[in-house]
Amino acid sequence: MAVPSTVGVLGGGRMGAGIAHAFCTAGATVVVVERDDAAASAARDRVASALAKSVERGTVTETIEDLTARLSVSTDYAAFSGAGLVVEAVPEDFGLKSTALVAVEEQLGSEGWLASNTSSLSVSELAEKLQRPERFCGLHFFNPVPASTLIEVVLGKQTSRELAEAAAAWAQDLGKTPVVVNDAPGFASSRLGVAIALEAMRMVEEGVASAEDIDAAMVLGYKHPTGPLRTTDIVGLDVRLGIAEYLASTLGPRFEPPQILRDKVARGELGRKSGKGFFDWS
């Protein structure tokens, strides 16, 4: 099943822009909705820049003019009214996502699909306030979206079989591999990724080895493309902390964030986006 002809993305930050880029290069008309004019303009620039890089690299055959002609931005949820699919990509906060999804669904036609890019929150619980929970699932994209080859398709308790099959097909049309998982805290990827990262942090905290050497052990010994601490810096230490706290509350103390993570976030050492995390990005 080809990607819907019109796709909406709520949130034009790093992840939202990447998702918009993916659907645009797959042939969809894409509308990004942001909270205000400044954020919408920044989102458009973010997506357009990514599209231009794809043209320069020759990974797409269309011109930048053709691609950007299918891209629009707005501050009005009503812009989603004609979308066949809307992907929510707002910050990883349950209340924020739940409220946003309800507002988006009110604008979607009865045949529109709805998805969340949540990396850990319960898809079934996010669906509880929706009128059409069978038309909702998780589509967990990975950062950076253009380079990542994985999409985690998360099925809530009420997700329809039709949507499950369609979502897996969309992932393939985007040039990515779908991994289908049933709704559970952290799904498969975040649960495993965070578990490894938290243990790596404890090793730094205990003086077992440096961040550089711990990452090198995973890259060289286990063929991970990026070590768990550098990945944490890329994802954002604040994001990892939020996911760890959620997993600790649902799965138990083995996911309790180590003090080194809490201290770094408190100091504003959030990783690449702040210039410093477990590594120096300045």
C-alpha positions, -999 to +999 in steps of 0.1 A: +000+000+000+015+033-011+019+061+014-012+084+016-012+111-010-014+138+017+004+134+050+003+157+080+030+160+106+023+177+140+056+193+152+084+204+129+114+199+152+143+175+144+121+144+144+090+160+128+111+176+100+128+142+094+094+125+091+081+152+068+112+148+046+107+110+044+071+113+032+078+141+008+106+122-009+082+092-011+058+113-032+034+126-007+021+161-003+031+171+033+017+197+057+036+205+089+017+222+117+036+241+144+026+262+175+033+296+160+045+314+129+081+315+139+082+277+147+063+270+114+089+290+094+118+273+111+102+239+104+098+247+067+135+257+066+145+225+084+126+203+059+136+222+029+173+220+039+170+182+043+153+179+009+181+200-007+207+177+007+189+147-007+189+164-042+226+172-039+234+136-029+213+122-058+192+101-035+160+115-051+153+121-088+130+152-084+142+188-083+142+208-051+114+229-067+092+199-072+098+186-037+092+219-019+061+225-040+045+196-021+055+210+013+034+235+033+034+247+069+006+260+091-003+269+127-039+257+122-049+221+129-076+225+103-047+221+077-049+184+085-085+181+072-075+166+039-047+143+052-049+106+047-024+102+076-012+125+104+019+117+124+022+134+158+058+144+167+055+166+197+078+163+228+076+130+248+051+141+274+019+120+278-004+149+286+009+169+257+006+141+232-028+130+244-043+165+240-026+170+206-039+137+193-075+145+203-072+179+186-058+164+154-085+136+153-112+163+154-098+177+121-092+144+104-118+129+080-134+096+091-110+077+067-079+094+080-052+074+099-035+088+130-001+078+144+022+089+172+060+090+170+063+082+207+094+063+216+081+048+248+046+059+259+017+034+258-001+036+224-031+019+240-034+046+267-029+074+242-058+059+223-082+060+252-096+095+245-098+090+208-131+085+190-115+061+165-088+042+183-088+014+157-074+040+133-044+049+155-010+033+160+026+041+169+051+049+141+084+052+159+109+068+136+146+069+145+170+098+146+183+109+121+152+099+101+168+102+066+197+079+074+178+055+096+165+023+080+141+013+108+105+021+117+089+005+147+052-001+141+035-002+175+001-018+177-023-007+204-050-029+218-076-015+194-054-009+163-071-025+133-054-052+113-059-030+082-038-002+098-012-027+110-007-039+074-009-004+059+017+010+083+042-018+076+037-011+039+042+026+043+075+019+061+087-001+031+076+026+007+097+050+027+127+028+021+128+015+056+123-018+074+092-021+096+095-040+129+060-047+143+056-049+181+027-050+204+022-021+228+045-025+259+065+001+279+095+011+257+084-012+229+114-032+217+139-006+206+137+020+234+136-007+260+167-024+248+185+008+238+179+025+272+189-006+292+223-007+275+227+031+278+219+032+315+244+004+322+270+023+302+263+054+323+267+034+355+301+022+343+312+058+337+299+067+372+317+038+388+350+046+370+350+013+351+362+030+318+359+063+300+329+071+278+351+068+248+363+033+256+329+020+266+315+032+233+345+017+214+338-017+231+303-017+217+312-004+182+342-027+177+331-057+197+294-058+189+293-038+156+270-011+169+273+018+144+274+042+174+281+036+210+254+039+237+267+071+252+272+089+219+238+078+209+225+092+242+241+125+233+224+125+199+190+116+213+193+141+241+200+133+278+168+149+288+149+127+264+167+096+277+160+106+313+123+110+306+121+076+290+141+059+318+118+074+344+087+062+326+102+027+322+112+026+359+076+035+368+062+008+346+088-020+345+106-016+378+138-003+394+162-019+368+154+012+347+160+037+375+182+065+360+217+067+375+226+099+393+252+109+366+223+112+341+202+133+365+232+155+374+241+162+337+205+171+328+203+194+359+235+212+347+220+216+312+244+190+296+218+176+273+242+162+246+247+174+210+220+200+211+235+218+241+272+213+231+280+189+258+268+156+272+290+125+277+311+140+249+321+175+239+301+187+208+312+223+208 
